[in-house]
Amino acid sequence: MTDHSIPVAATADTNSNNNSSLWQLSCERLVAELPEQQFNTWIRPLPPAVITDSAEAGGLVVSLRVPNRFKLDWIRNQYAGRIESILSELAGRPARLDLALATRDSQARLAPAATATPTSQPVMAPGQVLHNGLRPVSINPGNQASPTVADGTQGGGAAMLAQPSQQQAQKPQSPPQNLPPSASRHRINSALTFDNLVPGRANQMARTAALHVAGAPGAMYNPLFIYGGVGLGKTHLIHAVGNALLKDKPDARVLYLHAEQFISDVVKNYQRKTFDELKAKYHSLDLLLIDDVQFFAGKERTQEEFFNAFEALLAKRAHIIMTSDTYPKGLADIDERLTSRFDAGLTVAIEPPELEMRVAILIKKAEAEQTPMPEDVAFFIAKNVRANVRELEGALRKVLAYSRFSHKEINIQLAREALKDLLSIQNRQISVENIQKTVADFYKIKIADMYSKKRPASIARPRQIAMYIAKELTQKSLPEIGELFGGRDHTTVLHAVRKIGGERQKNTELNQQLHVLEQTLKG
């Protein structure tokens, strides 16, 4: 590459052809450095860079206009630093990458690039081959929607398969009328996006995996299996993936449905003997999002048809994301060949949100209602409503409604009045004594072992788990919990809380046990 850097640097600020050569050479380097799937997903579809010499910047400014916010953030976080280094090295002078969203006008000007001829000026000439024999960087209309369409607004729950762009509609090999009639709606809730999903430790891994899938479907974590209790945000997360993909590729074949809808489809097609229609609907998708697969339990024909769809989609590198209330091996009455495939990709849990995350959710939801939420009130509600996001939102609605109806400002006293029934029920249901009994029953030890000085692992471990849950689900302080566990010091409780909390993040089996115990205690 060294022999190219001097002439490029000498003329990069005055010759547009050499500017294109500089970007071309940098892409060639990226092809060699990045995994093929990453390059094809994030770098190949980019429009040509505009390179200018800026005395103010002290070197070259390389302007890239990206069609949507998701791609902009991802490229900035993952690749911008390396791209700048390569450009500076090739140019022999400092180069700064300027990433920004493409305006509608600029997107309209870039739209013909999808069908560019060798005489237009894409990033590289379509017929050109890189030194290492790989294909050139250009916009591929088969994989990347035109920027104008990609930035268009999504209708709430409009088409299941977003309408093809005008250029794509003119292609005789894939006319819109060939789409299966039953696949005319994607059922994605456009309000559920990554932007309004509050991130936190509880959903960090699941959210990160979902972002990867949205950016490069079919590549990694396929299938993606997300499990957790009710109301923790599983459905929000998979809708967010669907929305991100449809925004990036409006022609993608995406379908969201609840497992019961799939069961209903199987029953209808079984009665009509029209299984070809079922295959046409599900086997042709690019992304299948299916909620609550535990409902397949005991339904053999449904499981057989889902297995067939599952195999067909994976064979064509389509992506499948599923949710459940338990991890794959914990699913009852589901064929082992299915559960083994569920577990073959990536299995991640969504936990009940921690205190800080619950506070952030409350403040964000209150802002959406155009009603500021004082932080101390948000903390009060968050400390008393621990079960899941759905109950948290319900508590918030009660407080907001109580404030409006009574014409009073939102404060802790008002929140206490609004939630008195909920607080009374919760305090009555979850006590340290109840936790000790539930954990003792689960691990088949005596309740007296919770208070005893015995230290064998078969007793000490459940005792630590009970201390951890007591800290999570009650308002008791560490010394109060220690006192209820046979007069133990608060440092013993703190050690148990940290130990179990840390292991929960790494140990799937422990996490599932804690999940079952928490759901049992919450009733």
N, C-alpha and C positions, 0 to 999 in steps of 0.2 A: 504493500500500500504506500510505502514511502515515496516511490517514484511519482505517484499521483498528487501528493500533497502540495508540492511547490507550485506547479502550474495552476492548480485550483485556487490556492491562496493568492496568487498574483492577479487573478482576474475575476475572482468570485464576486466582487462588489460591482463589477461593470458589465459582465457578460451573463445574460440570463441562462444561456446554454450551459455554461460552466457551473452556474448555481444549481441547475438541475443535476449536473454531474456530481456535485458535492453531495447532494441529498441521495443520489443514486448509490454513490460509493458508501455512504453511511448505512444505507439499507442493506447493501451487500455484506457489510461487516455484521450487522444485526442478524442477518440470515444465518451466518456462520456461528454466532454466539448463542442465539436463543433457540429453545426447543421449537420444532417446526409448527406445532399447534399454537404456541404463543405468538409466534411471528405472524402466522396466517390470520389469527383472530384480531390482534391489536395493531400491528404495523402495516401489513399489506393493504388493508382497505383505506388507509389515510389518503387524502387528496394531496396534490403536489405541495411541497413546502415553498414559501416565498422567502428568499434570502436577501437581506440588504446589509449594507455597510453602515454602521452607526457610530459616529464620532462620540456621541454621548455615552453609548454603551461600551466604547473602547474596543470594538470588534464587530463581528457579524451578529445579526439578529435573525434567527431562523423561525419564521412564523408558521405555525400549524393550526389550522382551524378544524375542530373536531365536531361531529354532528350532534352529539348529545352529552349531557352532564355526566352520565355514568362513565362513558369512555374517557372523557376529559379527566375525571378524578383518578381513574385507574392508571392511565398512561402517565399522568403527573407523578403519582406515587410509586409506580413500579419501574418506569423506563426513562423518565425525563433526565435523570442524572447521567445515566450511561449514554444516552443519545447526545447530550451536550459534550461529554468527554470525547466521543468519537468524532463529532463535528469539529471540535477544536483541534484534535490531533490531525485530522485530514487537511484542515484549512491552514494549519500552521499559525493560528492566531486564536484569540478567545472567541468563542461562539456561545451565544445565549439562546436557549429555546423559549419561544413565546407561544404558550398554549392558550387557546381561547375557544369559546363556542362559536361556531359558524353562524353568521346572520342569515336570515331567510334569503336575502338578496344574493349573498355569496353562495349559499347552498343551491340556489336556482342556477347560478352560473356554473357551478361544479357538476350539476346533474348530468350533462352530456358525457362526463368522464366515464360513466358506466358503460357507454357504448363507443368509447374513443377509438379512433383509427390511429395508425402509426404516425400520421402527420399532425394530430392534435398534440398536446404536450402533457401526457400523464407523467407520473413520477418516473417511469421508465418506458421506453418504447415497447409496445405489446409483443413484438417479435423478438425482442432482445433476450439473450440468455446471459445470466451472471457467470462470472469466471468459474464458479464452482458447479455450474451446470444446473442450478435451481432456477425455477421460473421467475420472471420479473415481478416487481411490485406494481400492481395495478388494481383498480377497483373491479371486483368480480361480481357482475349482476346476479349470478346464481347464488352467491353467498351473502352479499351485502346489499341492502336496500338503498335506493337513491337517497342522498342526504335530505332532499326536500321532504320526502315522505317520512324519513326516520325521525324528523323533528316535529312532525305533525302531532296534534293533540289526539289523545286516545278517548274514544267515547266510552262512557261508563257501561261496561258489560255489553258492548256492541257485538261485533262478530267474533266467533271463536277462532276462526282463521282470518286474520286481518286481511283486508282486500289487497291483491297484488298491485304494485305500482303500474302506471300506464304502460311503461316499456315491457314489463313482465307480462301484462295482459295480452300484448300483441304477439307473444311467442306461441307458435302453433303447437309446440310439443307439450305445453302445460297450460291449456286454456282454463279459465276459472270454472267453466261449466263442468269440468271433469272432477271437481271436488265433490266428495260424498255429500248428499243433501243433509244428512244428519250431523255433518261437521261444519255447520254454518255459524255456530256461535262458540266463542272460546270460554265464556262464563267467568272471565277474570274480573274481579272487582277493582276498578281503576283507582279507587281511593286507598288501597292497601299497597304502599310502596316502601322501598328502603328508606326514603327520606323521612317518612313519619313513623318509622319503627325505631323506638328508643333502644340504643345499644347498651349492653351491660355485660357483666361477667356471666349472668344466667343464660344469655343467648349468644355469647361471643363466638363460640366455635360453630354453631349452627348458622349464624349470620355470615361468617367468613366463608364457609363452604357454599352457602347459597349465592353469595356474590361471585365466587369462582364459576359456579354453574351458569349463572346469568351471563357472564362474560364469555364463556367458552363451553356451551352446551355440548354434551357428547364426549368431552375430552377427559375430565377427571371426576371422581366421586360419582360414578354411575353404576348402580342407582344410589341416590341420596335418601337415607332413611332417617327421619326426624321423629323423635318420640318425647313424650312428656305428658303431664297432667292436663286437665281441661283448662282453657282460658289462659294459657301461657304464651300464645302468639304463634303457634305452629301454622295455622291457616294464614295468618297475616304474612308470614315469611314466604310461603310458597306462592301466594298471590304476588308478592313483591318480585319474585323471580320471573313469573309470567309477564308482569308489567314491564320489567326491565328488558326482557328479550323482545317483546312486541314493540317497544319504543325503538330498540336498535334495529330490529328486523320485522317490519310490519307484516311481511308476507309469511312469517313463520307459522307453522301449524301447531297451535297450542290449545290444550284443553285442560280445564280444571273441573273436577267433579268429586262429590262425596262417594265413598265406597257403595253406599246404598243405591246410588244412581247407576253404577256399573252393574250391580246385582239386578236392578230393574231392567236394564237393557238386555242382560243375558236371559232373563225370564221371558221378555217379549219376543226376542228372536228365537228362543227355544220353542215357544208356542207356535210361531209362524214358520219355523224351519227356515229362517233367513239368516244363517250365520255368516254368509258372505257380506251382508250389510254391516254386521258387527265388526268383521275384520276390516272392511273398508273404512269404518269410522275410527278405529283405534290403531290399526297397524300402520297407518300412513302419517302419524303425528311426528312432529319434531320434539315436542315436550309434553309429557303427560304428568299432571299434578293430581294426585289422588289422596284424599283425606280419609283418615280413620280406617285403615285396612283391617283392623281387628274385626270389623263387621263381616269379613269373609268367612269367619269361623263356622265350620260345620256345613258350608255350602260347596259341595264337591264340584258341581258343574261350573259354578262361578269361578272357583279356584283354577279349574282346568282352562277356562277361557282366558282368565287373567294371565296364567302361565304362558299361554300361546302368544298373547299380546306382548307380554314382557320380553319373551325371547325374540319376537319379531322386531320390536323397537330397539333392543340392544344390538341386534345384528346389523341394523342400518344406522347405528351410532346416534339414535335419538336418545333423549335423556328422560329419565323417570325419577320423580321425587314423590316420596310417600310419607305420610304421617301416621302415627299410631299412639295409643296410650301406654304402650310398653315396648321394650326392645324386641328385635325379631325372635330370638330364642324363647322369649316369654310369651309369645302368641300361642293361644290354645286352639286346638281343633283346626289347625291350618297345616296343609301338607308340608312335609319336611323339605321337599325339593323347592317349594316356594320360599320358605323361611331362610334356607341356605342362600338363595339368590338375593333375598332382601339384605342379607348380611355381607354380600360379596363386594359392595361398593364402600360407602362410608356411612356409619351409623353414629348419629350425634344426638345428644339430649338437650332439651330446653328445660332449665330449672325454674322453680319459683323465683321471682326477681328479688335480689337483695334490697336492703333498705334504701340505699342511695338511688338504685334504679327505680324503685317504686316512687320515690320523691320526684325524680325526673319525669316519670310517666305522668304523674298527677299535674305537675306544672305545665307540661306540654299539652295535655288534654284540656286543661283549663284555658290555656292560651287559644286553643282551637275554638273554644266556646266564647272567646273574647271577654273572659272574666279573669283578671289577675288572681293568682292564688298565693297568699302569703306563705313564705317558706316554712314558718313554724307550724302553720296549719297543715301544710303538705306532709311535714314530718309526723305530726300527730296522727293523721289518717294512715300514713304508710306504716307506722309502728303498730297500728291496731288492725289493719287489713293486710294479711300476709299470704293468703291462699293463692291468688292468681291475679292476672291483669284484668280479667273480666269482672271479678268482685271489686277490684280497685276502682274501675270505671263506674261501677254501680254505686259505690260509696260516694264518689265525686259528684255524680248526678244528684244524689240525695242532698248533699251539702249545697250545691248550686241552687237546686229547686227551693230548699228551705230558706236560703238567703233571699231569693227573689220574692217568694210568697210572704215572708215576714218583713221584707224591706229593711233587713239588717245587714251590716257589713260582715264579711266572712272573717271569723276569728276562731280560736280554739273552743271557746264556750259554745258558739253556734254549731261547730262541727260535732261537739259532744252531744248536743241536743238532737241534731239531725240523725246521728248514728246510734242513739241510745239503745234501740232494739237490737241492732247488729252487734254492738259491743257487749250487751248483756248475754246474748246467745253465745258469742265467741268465748267470753270469759268463763261461762258455765261449762262449755264443752271441752276446752283444752286447758288442762291443769297438769302440773308436774306429776301428780299422782296418777292421772289418766295415762300420761306418757309412759311412766314406769310400768304400769300394768300392760299396756299395749306392746311395748318392746319386750317385756319378759315373756308374754304369751308367744310372740313372734319367734323368739330365739329359744323357747322352751326351757326357761330357767325360772326359779322362784322369785316372786316379787321381793322377798326378804333379801335376796342376793344383791338388790340394788342398794341396800343400806349397809350390807355387811363389809367386813374388811378382807374378804376372800379375794385372791388375786389371780387365779388361773385364767388363761386366755378365754375360756368358754364363758366366763362370767365378766371379766374386766372389759372385754370388747363390747358386749351389749350395754354395759353400764356407761361406757364412753359414748356410745351411740345415743342413749337416752339423754345424757347431759347435753349433747350437741342439739338434739331436737328440742329439748327444753329451752335452750338459748334462742333457737330459731322461732319457736312458736308461742312463747309466752313472754310476758313483760318482766319476768323475774331477773334480778341482777345475778352476777356470778356468785357472790357470797350467799344469796338466798337459795340458789340452786344447790350449792355445796352443802348447805345446812339440811336440805331435803334429801340429800344422798348420804345420809349417815354422818353429818357434821364434817364433811370434807372441806379443805381449804379452797378458796376461790382460785388459786393457781392450778389446782388439780382440775377444776372445771375448765379453766382457760386452755390448759394443755389438751384436754379431750376435745374441746371445740375446734381448736386449730388442727389437731391430728385428723379428726374425722372429716372436717371441711376440706383439708388438703387432699386426702385420699379420695374423696368423692369426685374430684375433678379427673382422676386418673383411673379409677377402678369402676368399670361398668357395672359389675355385679353389686358392689356396695351401693352405687348410685341408685340402682333399681330397687334395692331393699329399702333405702331411705325414702324413695319415692312412694313405695307401697305404704310404708308406715305413716308418712305425712298425709297421704290421701285418706287413710283409715281414720286418723285422728281428726281430720277436717270434716269427716262425715259425709 
